[in-house]
Amino acid sequence: MILFEEPGTAFLFGIVLAVIFFAIQLLLCFKVQKAVLKLLPLWFLLLCGFLLLPLGAGVFGTGSGFLGNVRSIVALILGMIIMIAFAGVASAWIFYGIFRKIKKQTRYRSHDGEGRICR
């Protein structure tokens, strides 16, 4: 599996997912009016996180031999990837919140003919 060939590959994969989820979340924040649809990437990542819980808990088997803890290691690596992707979603919400606040503040200001801001 390509995620486990190099130690840094999982981190790089998480960064790529974070950028993808950032773009999707930002697009949804600006284009969609319903709050439920804006939260789709967040719900998807939470679902993936909850699906990792049984893997980490050993529901699918305890393993055998010297690699008995492989399921825990895989769950940990996939959990880190999900958390990095969640950082992309969170940063998109922060960016959107700052943009809305700036837009709301500048909406009430008007400029006179000489470039000065009048209230």
C-alpha positions in Angstrom: 0.0 0.0 0.0 1.4 3.4 -1.0 0.7 5.0 2.4 3.2 2.8 4.2 6.1 2.8 1.7 7.7 5.8 3.2 7.2 7.4 6.6 6.4 10.8 5.2 4.0 9.6 2.7 1.0 9.5 5.1 1.7 13.0 6.2 1.9 14.2 2.6 -1.3 12.4 1.8 -2.9 14.1 4.7 -1.7 17.5 3.5 -3.1 16.8 0.0 -6.5 15.9 1.6 -6.4 19.0 3.8 -6.0 21.2 0.7 -8.8 19.3 -1.1 -11.1 19.6 1.8 -10.2 23.2 2.3 -11.2 24.0 -1.3 -14.4 22.0 -1.1 -15.4 23.5 2.2 -14.6 27.1 1.1 -16.6 26.5 -2.1 -19.6 25.2 -0.1 -19.3 28.1 2.3 -19.5 30.7 -0.4 -22.0 29.1 -2.8 -24.5 27.2 -0.6 -27.1 28.8 1.6 -28.3 25.9 3.7 -26.2 25.2 6.8 -26.7 21.5 6.5 -25.0 21.3 3.1 -22.1 23.5 4.4 -21.3 20.9 7.0 -21.0 18.0 4.6 -17.2 17.7 4.7 -17.2 17.9 8.5 -19.8 15.2 8.8 -17.8 13.0 6.3 -14.6 13.4 8.3 -16.5 12.6 11.6 -18.0 9.5 10.0 -14.5 8.4 8.9 -13.2 9.0 12.4 -16.0 6.9 14.0 -15.4 4.1 11.5 -11.8 4.0 12.8 -12.9 3.4 16.4 -13.7 -0.3 15.9 -10.5 -0.8 14.0 -8.4 0.7 16.8 -10.4 -1.2 19.4 -9.8 -4.6 17.8 -13.3 -5.5 16.7 -11.9 -6.9 13.4 -9.4 -9.1 15.2 -6.5 -8.9 17.5 -3.8 -9.9 15.1 -1.2 -12.6 15.5 2.5 -13.0 15.7 4.9 -10.1 16.2 2.6 -7.8 14.2 -0.3 -8.0 16.6 -0.5 -4.3 17.0 -0.7 -3.5 13.3 -4.4 -2.7 13.5 -3.6 0.0 16.1 -0.8 1.4 14.0 -3.1 1.5 10.9 -5.8 3.2 12.9 -3.4 5.7 14.3 -2.0 6.6 10.9 -5.4 6.9 9.3 -6.6 8.9 12.3 -3.7 11.4 11.8 -4.6 11.7 8.1 -8.2 12.5 9.1 -7.1 15.1 11.7 -4.9 16.8 9.1 -7.8 16.9 6.7 -10.0 18.2 9.5 -7.5 21.1 9.9 -8.2 22.0 6.2 -11.9 22.1 6.9 -11.4 24.2 10.1 -9.1 26.6 8.3 -11.7 27.1 5.6 -14.3 28.0 8.2 -11.9 30.4 9.8 -11.1 32.0 6.5 -14.8 32.3 5.6 -15.6 33.8 9.0 -12.9 36.4 8.7 -14.1 37.2 5.1 -17.7 37.6 6.3 -16.7 39.9 9.2 -14.6 42.1 6.9 -17.4 42.2 4.3 -19.9 43.2 7.0 -17.7 46.0 8.3 -17.0 47.5 4.9 -20.6 47.3 3.8 -21.6 50.2 6.0 -18.8 52.5 4.9 -19.0 54.7 1.9 -16.3 56.7 0.1 -16.5 60.3 -0.9 -15.0 61.5 -4.1 -11.6 62.1 -2.7 -11.0 58.6 -1.4 -11.8 59.4 2.3 -14.0 57.0 4.2 -17.3 58.6 5.5 -19.6 56.9 7.9 
